[in-house]
């Protein structure tokens, strides 16, 4: 879900967007995206919160990612924080000329190691967003884009999209002009997801399927995204 939204970047100095996250037809959480730019760097942040029911218990999941790159799209560092009803695991990656310094923290435990740079050619989130937006504006099928998502560490993530087609999509009771494309993500085990991009280049809706459960993200305002929710019962749906 973070991958679908992480490419919806704009060129303004600071942007913030909210998405409501649905499992099936039930709202299960929210995603907030924030981007900050200055003369030297681009800072892309994503924060997701959602909850699911397991019998009478509620399981809360928190995921936060950050990627910092230069304005000419050279990676500086990235980080992820993931927590499933426990203390978060925070992993930081600092890019050097020939290696990546990886620091992992959980509670009072900290480990540090060096890893080689990915062998595959990849681009930063800022560069990926530019490639995607240019293709959509020109009505062309985007080339496969290989990037890094902090949630997946140094494993390159390849996203292949189909030719965008003009359409309208219903978002929270209103029709929005958009372009539709199917996105196949290399780290996903499910079928290709469906994406709808607004004419301003922002993601307005995406759907995917994981483990037989439909996951939908809808662009919305802060109030609706953060409104109180009733977590869906996930165990019963997967029987």
Secondary structure, DSSP 4 states (H G I P E B T S, - for coil): -HHHHHT---SSSEEEEEEEEEETTEEEEEEEEEEEE-SSEEEEEEEEEEEEEETTEEEEEEEEEEEEEETT--EEEEEEEEEESSSPEEEEEEE-SSEEEEEEEETTEEEEEEEEPPSS--B-HHHHHHHHHHHHHTT-PPPPEEE--GGGTTS-EEEEEPPPEEEEEEETTEEEEEEEEEEEETT--SPPEEEEEETTS-EEEEEEEETTEEEEEEEE-HHHHTS----EEHHHHH-
